[in-house]
């Protein structure tokens, strides 16, 4: 159990990669994604309570390192995340991360967690949550263009949350599609491997684009997207990185997480700075209607926002209770007399 | 040894509070402070190489939680730190923290460390480093007003780096002074306990103010400070928190770390936004002269800057090599095929 007793306040529960995997499998990936989407939805509903700011990015020629803080007034959270598209060539993850939750009242951290896996899960859960509000009624077929690390998480979230079972997969690298198929085998999907993006979108009501490492790429062109489609644009997400042709944006109703961040990183960086977009939270609270009719093209221009990481950490923290899927880290100095930090160091000698 | 081999890249060395204390005692506190000041000095000398920004603060009624990122182009670092003045009343630290160093090239973290103790050390080392350039020649007596958690670190750093052995201590709480005296006993100091701030500053060439939890307090008034003094103003450091009377600022030459941050948090928040101050790094590089003559009053308006934490983490990382003062954390997901994160999670079942 995660103790909140005063005497243990210097100890921070840590969820390693190994424990995160065990936690996910213990709960079940689909249940995890469904419950996680519930937490994300809950936090979108109290959007106005959150301290929000665009992430703090440190760019280099190779990639970016970002800190994404937020707070709901009681709990503070942040995620450290990198984005290095060339990492894959060296056998490394493009995106790795970890996150922390803290008590706003005293500033003490209460959770440290790996977030490479958790980010993949929350990204997929957020996509499926958005689609629940935006995709055409009865959508059961999704094209996934880009079959890399995020693709199976997207597929599984859309199955768990929307009941999407038909997948049409395409990647410029057939090995990626092969890997994706293998991982999803026996999970209740009906999968079609496609030889082009054009083929993949045929008959799909939802199109998920989740590619990386492209400078103003155009994965989808205007003529490929019929009416009534929901586009879930997950990839790109850097200044200079986009996936969709501008014309698609211009005839879609665009939904975003946090406009100041999406205008820098999302597909809409191709549009004017004041181009009208709808904030996803206003749809989730019911203030604004999402999809208006069956012919409309809706677009979720997903870039990932700090509150979603916050929701994910909050979910993990709740699920940890009563499990053994964490270690205790001696992370915070806690002298008996708070003014006697120096004395604590001096006396460590005798305690050793 | 901290491995940088590809196969261990998912493992992050973690320095717990216990290991930090052992490392400090193993090196010796004075040597640690002296060497750490050397690293801080080195980084101030290459100041222009650093990515610098004011810290990212999340304020609440009880305190503040801050992220302080920086990068020298090769290594990225950030510190998480809170400031909750009322924590002491609950037996908690006012300031706790931890920090991370990462590889800019691939975004992978390479060190996670406690920084409650390390911050106390780097704050003291920075103060003594500034005084090395600013205090009058031959200064050997320092007043310390405020005898809380930071006071012994300040005393020890000034002894190690400047040879200051005479201390004049004052705190509104005599028990704090008592604690400070006890901790410094037998460490080669000549200590005078004083009954007022006025008494403490008598005969001191350096005045260190290191108090907390005061709204626009005036620990020092103008008539208390003679000419030729160096003031090391460490406490305060929040919007609305200061220690010195404005008149002292107006007749001092003021040195700061990073003006955009100090103008918000430091003593100079009492002055006009364009009031001239000198950046400490320009003195350390020799571009600008520090103290001009023996009659001048110099003031280091210290608030603590991200590069100092970076230097401290860099120093700890170097000193860890070959020791056992760290644990290895399984913090980063590292599938054999970087595109197969989902498969790694699936297969954790069989590996377990």
Interface residues (C-beta under 8 A of the other chain):
Chain A: X6 X9 X10 X14 X16 X17 X18 X20 X21 X22 X24 X25 X29 X51 X53 X56 X58 X60 X62 X63 X64 X65 X67 X69 X71 X73 X76 X78 X80 X82 X83 X84 X87 X88 X90 X91 X92 X93 X94 X96 X98 X100 X102 X104 X105 X106 X107 X108 X109 X114 X116 X117 X120 X148 X149 X150 X151 X152 X153 X156 X176 X179 X182 X183 X329 X330 X331 X332 X333 X334 X335 X336 X337 X338 X339 X340 X341 X342 X343 X344 X345 X346 X348 X349 X352
Chain B: X6 X9 X10 X14 X16 X17 X18 X20 X21 X22 X24 X25 X29 X51 X53 X56 X58 X60 X62 X63 X64 X65 X67 X69 X71 X73 X76 X78 X80 X82 X83 X84 X87 X88 X90 X91 X92 X93 X94 X96 X98 X100 X102 X104 X105 X106 X107 X108 X109 X114 X116 X117 X120 X148 X149 X150 X151 X152 X153 X156 X176 X179 X182 X183 X329 X330 X331 X332 X333 X334 X335 X337 X338 X339 X340 X341 X342 X343 X344 X345 X346 X348 X349 X352
